[in-house]
Amino acid sequence: MRSLMRVFSLYLFIFSALYGSFVRRALADGVTPEEAKQLRDEVREMFYHAFDGYMEHAFPKDELRPLSCQGEDTIGNYALTLIDSLDTLALLGDRERFASSVEWIGKNLQFDINKTVSVFETTIRILGGLLSAHLIASDYATGMRIPSYEDQLLHLAEDLARRMLPAFETPTGIPFGSVNLMHGVDEHESKITSTAGGGTLTLEFGVLSRLTNDPIYEEVTKNAVHGLWARRSKLNLVGAHINVFTGEWTQKDAGIGTSIDSFYEYLLKAYLLFGEEEYLYIFQEAYGATMHYLHNDPWYVEVNMDSAAIVWPLFNSLQAFWPGLQVLAGDIDPAIRTHAAFFSVWKRYGFTPEGFNLATLNVQQGQKSYPLRPELMESTYWLYKATRDPRYLDAGRDMVASLQYGARCPCGYCHISDVEFHKQEDHMESFFLAETVKYLWLLFDLAAGPDNLVENGPYKYIFSTEGHLLPASPQISLVREHCSYLGAYCRSGDSRRKSYTSDTSFGEQKNYTKEYGGRMHTYLPSETSYASAPFSGFIKGVCPGLTHGQKCGISYMNPTYTHDDNSDYKDRDQGEHSVEESHSIVINANQYDGKEQSEDSEYNEDIRESGNSGSKSVKDPAFQSNSAIISFNDDDGNRLTDDSNYNHNDHESGNERSESHFPQR
């Protein structure tokens, strides 16, 4: 361990020199407004080079082979790249192609096929793409309303989601990784799934519930998040892979990259989009533990979820979403440092490899590829939006140059199979059009003077993990001051509250309930006692004297708990495992007026100690809301707050990509 920390210290010294050089060069060689316009137009051309290549050579197959100019089916044989590109077409203001694409999909797409698909990938790419395009095409306020459109994409989205519901029929509520769209879950389907695969479904399914007034979609995905969080370690860490039947972790490596990343992302975004306070509570707990145990400034490592022992000193390319998520949370300083570290890897190779070993300071063997991932571009966009620091335009310009000179090929953009030799591979993921070029275009459009749906549209937008635009419209964003879901309870009804304990082994557990279309409850078999609401329905309201976790039904509970106890977390994480003081933050979100800020005011960060909670306060212009105060407090019963005038802000972060049914993006 000491040797490893010495290596980290050495690298931090090297990084500091690189970081200083990066900052000095950015200040001396910044992108001018005129160059920003040119770069924006260049990125637009990049999109159409790839999109036209797909439409001419691959459509209606899923994805393009950009070297051989052929198509291939990769997800489900349903024009994946076209669906994934719909809201990018709308963002670019391409009415004609957006309308014709929506019309074709409405007339030709169907999901009644004998095909086993990834629940995660199908949700973020197909379901999210359909919902985002529907919300744009059906709303006059977006300026992209299609007069002939009659909710065809919404009907397709609901049909697809219903075909995935059987995946959630597990004792834990955590879904299977794959499902057959015609026959449901195969009897031989693996019971192992990733944390991201089970916990990155809430935005798309939640939006669908609000659009259809059918709560089942939101209920099953919320239940999946609770199933994962209930099985966290006593350090508030989650592992990478879990058995959906037994609830046992099959891989206990905790990190912010592969197989876990978008679980964190959707906790915060679900709160911002839906106003569901329990998501913010879980995010606060998870974020605090992450910064305490995984953060080796400016890098992040993987540790054992139970002991916090370092198991993998690796920069995983999927981690690059994290600075963008921190911008959304208002924790700007560590985001700036981490982005600079990640970008130093890009500068070294021209791309970010899938793995960079922090002990050897070299590309990790077997992880040398760059599959056109968007995460670093995403964080670059959000940091520029928050700070207006010209270094991020410089970084974006370097990324465009690398893609143009290293990845461009005859019909699109190629995977890089080896970042050291820039060897091209004949494949182009649909997310290149859904995210990679989208974030680059937004970055330079923002610098040139924004004129697009995201910056100037009628709503604040949350970006899904696939980069799809989900508006915080009145129909979707229902800000609530209380918890309202099955599993919550109120002590005023002690006669109704029950505490369950179980010494039944996971393998023997068969007594669980799942009722679609009505109320739903899933037993959480465990050695730990927990509190739950009765089956009769939701418990709403705020119960005096309870912690937020108790009100929401998601806290561990001691069998000897009494009303006099102040918190059911009272005996957890004492001494060296305490994380309560780490990264407790208050976010003051002020309205950003879109005008050019002065050098003194373009990034106004005010960190102060809170009087009684030990929290930080960050003023973050990335939050474009009228008035918002989000308090992350200790586990002492203090209520997390959100101002009633809060208008939800947007942000997106990184994903997983699937390998079989394991999300790997």
Residue pairs with C-beta under 8 A, 6 or more apart in sequence:
1 310
4 310
4 313
4 359
7 313
7 358
7 359
8 296
8 299
8 313
8 358
11 299
11 358
11 361
12 297
12 298
14 361
15 298
15 340
15 341
15 344
18 340
18 344
18 347
19 337
19 340
19 341
19 344
22 340
22 343
22 344
22 347
22 391
23 340
23 391
25 394
26 389
26 390
26 391
26 394
26 395
27 390
27 391
29 394
30 390
30 391
30 393
30 394
31 39
31 390
31 393
31 394
31 396
31 397
31 444
31 447
33 447
33 448
33 449
35 397
36 393
36 444
36 447
36 448
37 444
37 448
39 396
39 397
39 400
39 444
40 441
40 444
40 445
40 447
40 448
42 400
42 404
43 400
43 437
43 440
43 441
43 444
44 92
44 441
46 400
46 403
46 404
46 408
46 413
46 437
46 440
47 88
47 92
47 433
47 437
47 441
49 408
49 412
49 413
50 64
50 66
50 411
50 412
50 413
50 428
50 432
50 433
50 437
51 81
51 85
51 89
51 433
53 64
53 66
53 69
53 410
53 411
53 412
54 63
54 64
54 71
54 81
54 82
54 85
54 411
54 412
54 428
54 433
55 82
56 411
57 64
57 65
57 69
57 70
57 71
57 411
58 64
58 65
58 70
58 71
58 72
58 81
59 71
59 79
59 81
59 82
60 78
60 79
60 82
60 108
61 71
61 72
61 73
61 77
61 79
62 71
62 72
62 73
62 74
62 75
62 76
62 77
62 78
62 79
62 80
62 81
62 430
63 71
63 72
63 73
63 74
63 80
63 81
63 427
63 428
63 429
63 430
64 70
64 71
64 72
64 81
64 411
64 412
64 428
65 71
65 72
65 411
65 426
65 427
65 428
66 409
66 410
66 411
66 412
66 413
66 414
66 426
66 427
66 428
67 409
67 410
67 411
67 414
67 424
67 425
67 426
68 426
69 410
69 411
72 427
74 80
75 117
75 118
75 121
75 122
75 125
75 126
76 111
76 113
76 115
76 117
76 122
76 126
76 181
77 113
77 115
78 109
78 111
78 113
78 126
79 105
79 108
79 109
80 125
80 126
80 430
81 430
81 433
82 101
82 104
82 105
83 105
83 109
83 125
83 126
83 129
83 130
83 133
83 430
84 125
84 126
84 129
84 430
84 431
84 433
84 434
84 466
85 101
85 129
85 430
85 433
85 434
86 98
86 101
86 102
86 105
86 129
86 132
86 133
86 136
87 129
87 132
87 133
87 136
87 434
87 468
87 469
88 433
88 434
88 437
88 438
88 467
89 97
89 98
89 101
90 98
90 133
90 136
90 137
90 142
90 144
90 453
90 469
91 438
91 441
91 442
91 452
91 453
91 454
91 469
92 441
92 452
93 144
93 452
95 144
98 133
98 136
98 137
98 144
98 146
99 137
99 146
102 133
102 137
102 146
102 149
102 152
102 153
103 146
103 148
105 130
105 133
105 152
105 153
105 156
106 149
106 152
106 153
106 156
107 152
109 156
110 156
111 156
111 159
111 160
111 163
111 181
112 181
112 182
113 181
113 182
114 180
114 181
114 182
114 183
115 180
115 181
115 182
116 178
116 179
116 180
116 181
116 186
117 178
117 179
117 180
117 181
118 177
118 178
118 197
118 658
118 660
118 661
118 663
119 164
119 167
119 175
119 176
119 177
119 178
119 179
119 197
119 201
119 661
120 177
120 194
120 196
120 197
120 200
120 201
120 656
120 658
120 661
120 663
121 657
121 658
121 663
122 160
122 164
123 164
123 200
123 201
123 204
123 205
124 200
124 204
124 464
124 465
124 466
124 468
124 655
125 430
125 431
125 434
125 466
126 160
127 157
127 160
127 161
127 204
127 205
127 208
128 203
128 204
128 464
128 466
128 468
128 470
129 434
129 466
129 468
130 153
130 154
130 156
130 157
130 160
131 153
131 154
131 157
131 204
131 207
131 208
131 211
131 468
131 470
132 464
132 468
132 469
132 470
133 153
134 151
134 153
134 154
134 157
134 211
135 142
135 207
135 211
135 469
135 470
135 471
135 473
136 142
136 144
136 453
136 469
137 144
137 145
137 146
137 149
137 153
138 145
138 146
138 149
138 151
138 154
139 145
139 458
139 471
139 473
141 457
141 458
141 459
142 453
142 457
142 458
143 453
143 457
144 453
154 211
154 212
157 208
158 208
158 212
158 214
160 181
161 204
161 205
161 208
161 217
163 179
163 181
163 182
164 175
164 179
164 181
165 216
165 217
165 220
165 516
166 179
166 184
166 185
167 175
167 176
167 177
167 178
167 179
167 184
167 185
168 175
168 220
168 221
168 223
168 224
168 514
169 185
169 514
170 176
170 191
170 244
170 245
171 244
171 245
171 246
171 247
171 509
171 510
171 512
171 522
171 523
171 525
172 227
172 231
172 242
172 244
172 245
172 246
172 247
172 522
172 524
173 220
173 223
173 224
173 226
173 227
173 514
173 522
174 193
174 198
174 224
174 227
174 228
174 242
174 244
174 247
175 193
175 197
175 198
175 201
175 220
175 224
175 244
176 185
176 189
176 190
176 191
176 193
176 244
176 661
177 189
177 190
177 192
177 193
177 194
177 197
177 660
177 661
177 662
178 185
178 186
178 189
178 190
178 660
178 661
179 185
179 189
180 186
189 661
190 660
190 661
191 243
191 244
191 245
191 246
192 241
192 242
192 243
192 244
192 250
192 662
193 241
193 242
193 244
193 661
193 662
194 240
194 241
194 242
194 259
194 260
194 656
194 662
194 663
195 228
195 238
195 239
195 240
195 241
195 242
195 259
195 260
195 263
196 259
196 260
196 261
196 262
196 263
196 655
196 656
196 663
197 259
197 656
197 658
197 661
197 662
197 663
198 224
198 225
198 227
198 228
198 242
198 244
198 263
199 224
199 225
199 228
199 262
199 263
199 266
199 267
200 262
200 263
200 265
200 266
200 465
200 655
200 656
200 663
201 221
201 224
201 266
202 218
202 221
202 222
202 225
202 266
202 270
202 279
203 266
203 269
203 270
203 273
203 462
203 464
203 465
203 470
204 464
205 217
205 218
205 220
205 221
206 217
206 218
206 221
206 222
206 270
206 273
206 274
207 273
207 470
207 476
208 214
208 217
208 218
209 215
209 216
209 217
209 218
209 219
210 218
210 475
210 476
210 478
211 475
211 476
214 517
216 516
216 517
219 485
219 486
219 520
220 516
220 520
222 276
222 485
223 486
223 520
223 522
225 266
225 267
225 279
225 282
226 487
226 553
226 554
227 247
227 522
227 524
228 238
228 242
228 263
229 238
229 282
229 286
229 554
230 524
230 526
230 530
230 554
231 238
231 242
231 247
231 249
231 524
231 526
232 238
232 286
232 305
233 239
233 254
233 305
233 306
234 306
234 572
234 573
234 577
235 289
235 293
235 305
235 306
235 308
235 573
235 577
235 579
236 285
236 286
236 288
236 289
236 573
236 579
237 254
237 289
237 290
237 293
237 303
237 305
237 306
237 308
238 254
238 260
238 263
238 286
238 305
239 249
239 250
239 251
239 252
239 253
239 254
239 260
239 305
240 251
240 252
240 253
240 254
240 255
240 258
240 259
240 260
241 249
241 250
241 251
241 259
241 662
242 248
242 249
242 250
243 249
243 250
243 506
245 506
246 506
246 507
246 509
247 506
247 524
247 525
247 526
248 506
249 305
251 259
252 304
252 305
252 306
253 302
253 303
253 304
253 305
253 311
253 312
254 260
254 293
254 294
254 302
254 303
254 304
254 305
255 294
255 300
255 301
255 302
255 303
255 312
255 316
255 319
256 264
256 290
256 294
256 300
256 319
256 322
257 300
257 302
257 314
257 316
257 317
257 318
257 319
258 316
258 318
258 656
258 664
258 665
259 656
259 662
259 663
259 664
261 318
261 319
261 321
261 322
261 653
261 654
261 655
261 656
262 321
262 465
262 653
262 654
262 655
262 656
262 663
262 665
264 283
264 286
264 287
264 290
264 325
264 653
265 321
265 325
265 465
265 652
265 653
265 654
266 465
267 279
267 280
267 282
267 283
267 286
268 279
268 280
268 283
268 325
268 328
268 329
269 328
269 462
269 464
269 651
269 652
269 653
270 276
270 279
271 277
271 279
271 280
271 283
272 328
272 462
272 472
272 648
272 649
272 650
272 651
273 462
273 470
273 472
273 476
273 477
273 648
274 476
274 477
274 478
275 477
275 478
275 479
275 480
275 642
275 646
275 648
276 480
276 483
276 485
277 480
277 481
277 482
277 483
277 548
277 552
277 640
277 642
278 483
278 485
278 548
278 552
278 554
280 630
280 632
280 640
280 642
281 548
281 549
281 552
281 554
281 640
282 554
283 329
284 584
284 632
284 640
287 329
287 583
288 579
288 580
288 582
288 583
288 584
288 632
289 579
290 300
291 334
291 582
291 583
292 579
292 582
292 583
293 303
293 308
293 579
294 300
294 301
294 302
294 303
295 334
297 334
297 337
297 338
298 334
298 337
298 338
298 340
298 341
299 315
299 338
299 341
299 358
300 315
300 319
300 322
300 338
301 310
301 312
301 313
301 314
301 358
302 310
302 311
302 312
302 314
303 309
303 310
303 311
304 311
308 577
313 357
313 358
313 359
314 355
314 356
314 357
314 358
314 364
315 341
315 342
315 345
315 355
315 356
315 357
315 358
316 354
316 355
317 352
317 353
317 354
317 355
317 356
317 370
317 373
317 375
317 376
318 373
318 375
318 654
318 655
318 656
318 664
318 665
319 342
319 375
319 654
320 342
320 352
320 373
320 375
320 376
320 378
320 379
320 654
321 375
321 378
321 379
321 653
321 654
321 655
322 335
322 338
322 379
322 653
322 654
323 334
323 335
323 336
323 338
323 339
323 342
323 379
323 382
323 383
324 335
324 375
324 378
324 379
324 381
324 382
324 383
324 651
324 652
324 653
324 654
325 651
325 653
326 332
326 334
326 335
326 338
327 335
327 379
327 382
327 383
327 385
327 386
327 620
327 622
327 651
328 382
328 622
328 649
328 651
328 653
329 585
329 587
330 585
330 587
330 588
330 589
330 618
330 620
330 622
330 623
330 630
331 583
331 585
331 616
331 618
332 383
332 386
332 387
332 603
332 605
332 618
332 620
333 605
333 607
335 379
335 383
336 383
336 387
339 376
339 379
339 380
339 383
342 352
342 376
342 379
343 376
343 380
343 395
345 352
345 353
345 356
346 352
346 376
346 395
346 398
346 399
346 402
347 398
349 363
349 419
349 420
350 402
350 406
350 419
350 422
351 370
351 402
351 406
351 407
351 416
351 419
351 422
352 370
352 373
352 376
352 419
353 363
353 364
353 367
353 368
353 369
353 370
353 419
354 364
354 367
354 368
354 369
354 370
354 371
355 363
355 364
355 366
355 367
356 362
356 363
356 364
357 363
357 364
363 419
363 420
368 417
368 418
368 419
368 420
369 415
369 416
369 417
369 418
369 419
369 425
370 407
370 415
370 416
370 419
371 415
371 416
371 427
371 429
371 657
372 403
372 407
372 413
372 415
372 416
372 428
372 429
372 431
372 432
372 436
373 431
373 436
373 654
373 665
374 431
374 432
374 435
374 436
374 438
374 439
374 467
374 654
375 653
375 654
375 655
376 399
377 396
377 399
377 435
377 436
377 439
377 440
377 443
378 435
378 439
378 463
378 467
378 652
378 653
378 654
380 392
380 395
380 396
380 399
380 439
380 443
381 392
381 396
381 439
381 440
381 442
381 443
381 446
382 622
382 651
383 389
383 392
384 392
384 393
384 396
384 443
384 446
384 447
385 446
385 621
385 622
386 603
386 620
386 621
386 622
387 602
387 603
388 596
388 597
388 602
388 603
389 602
389 603
392 443
393 443
393 444
393 447
396 440
396 443
396 444
399 440
400 440
403 413
403 436
406 416
406 422
407 413
407 414
407 415
407 416
407 424
408 414
409 424
412 428
412 432
413 428
413 432
414 424
414 425
414 426
414 427
414 428
415 424
415 425
415 426
415 427
415 428
415 429
416 422
416 423
416 424
416 425
417 423
417 424
417 425
429 657
431 466
431 467
431 655
431 657
431 665
434 466
434 467
434 468
435 466
435 467
435 652
438 467
439 467
439 652
442 452
442 454
442 455
445 451
445 452
445 455
446 455
450 456
450 594
453 461
453 469
454 461
454 469
454 650
455 594
457 471
458 471
458 473
459 471
459 472
459 473
460 471
460 472
460 624
460 625
460 647
460 648
460 649
460 650
461 469
461 470
461 471
461 472
461 650
462 469
462 470
462 471
462 472
462 648
462 649
462 650
462 651
462 652
463 469
463 470
463 650
463 651
463 652
463 653
464 470
464 652
465 652
465 653
465 654
465 655
465 656
466 655
467 652
470 476
472 647
472 648
472 649
472 650
477 648
479 642
479 644
479 646
481 542
481 642
481 644
482 540
482 541
482 542
482 551
483 540
483 548
483 551
483 552
483 553
484 538
484 540
485 538
485 552
485 553
486 519
486 520
486 521
486 533
486 537
486 538
486 553
487 521
487 532
487 533
487 552
487 553
487 554
488 533
488 538
488 539
488 540
488 551
488 552
488 553
489 496
489 497
489 531
489 532
489 533
489 539
489 543
489 550
489 551
489 553
490 497
490 539
490 541
490 543
490 546
490 551
491 497
491 543
491 545
491 546
491 550
491 563
492 543
493 539
496 533
496 534
496 536
497 531
497 532
497 533
497 534
498 531
498 532
498 534
499 529
499 530
499 531
499 532
499 557
499 559
499 561
500 523
500 529
500 530
500 532
501 529
501 559
502 509
502 523
502 525
502 526
502 527
503 527
504 525
506 525
509 523
509 525
511 523
512 522
512 523
513 520
513 521
513 522
513 523
513 535
514 520
514 522
519 535
519 536
519 537
519 538
521 532
521 533
521 535
524 530
528 556
528 557
529 557
529 558
529 559
530 556
530 557
531 550
531 553
531 555
531 557
532 553
533 539
533 553
542 551
542 639
543 550
543 551
545 563
545 637
546 637
547 555
547 566
547 567
547 568
547 569
547 635
547 636
547 637
548 639
548 640
549 555
549 568
549 569
549 635
550 557
550 568
555 568
555 569
556 568
556 569
556 572
557 568
558 565
558 568
558 571
561 568
566 636
566 637
567 635
567 636
567 637
569 635
573 579
573 580
580 634
580 635
581 614
581 634
583 616
583 632
584 610
584 613
584 614
584 615
584 616
584 632
584 633
584 634
585 615
585 616
585 617
585 618
585 632
586 610
586 615
586 616
586 617
586 618
586 629
586 630
586 631
586 632
587 617
587 618
587 620
587 623
587 628
587 629
587 630
588 606
588 617
588 618
588 619
588 620
588 628
588 629
589 619
589 620
589 623
589 624
589 625
589 627
589 628
589 629
589 630
589 649
590 619
590 621
590 623
591 624
591 625
591 626
591 627
592 621
592 622
592 623
592 624
597 603
597 621
603 621
604 619
604 621
605 618
605 619
605 620
606 617
606 618
606 619
607 616
607 617
607 618
608 616
608 617
609 615
609 616
610 616
610 617
613 631
613 633
613 634
613 638
614 634
615 631
615 632
615 633
622 649
622 651
623 649
624 649
624 650
625 646
625 647
625 648
625 649
626 645
626 646
626 647
627 643
627 645
627 646
628 642
628 643
628 645
628 646
628 647
628 649
629 641
629 642
629 643
630 640
630 641
630 642
631 638
631 640
631 641
632 640
633 639
633 640
654 665
655 663
655 665
656 662
656 663
656 664
656 665
657 663
657 664
657 665
658 664
658 665
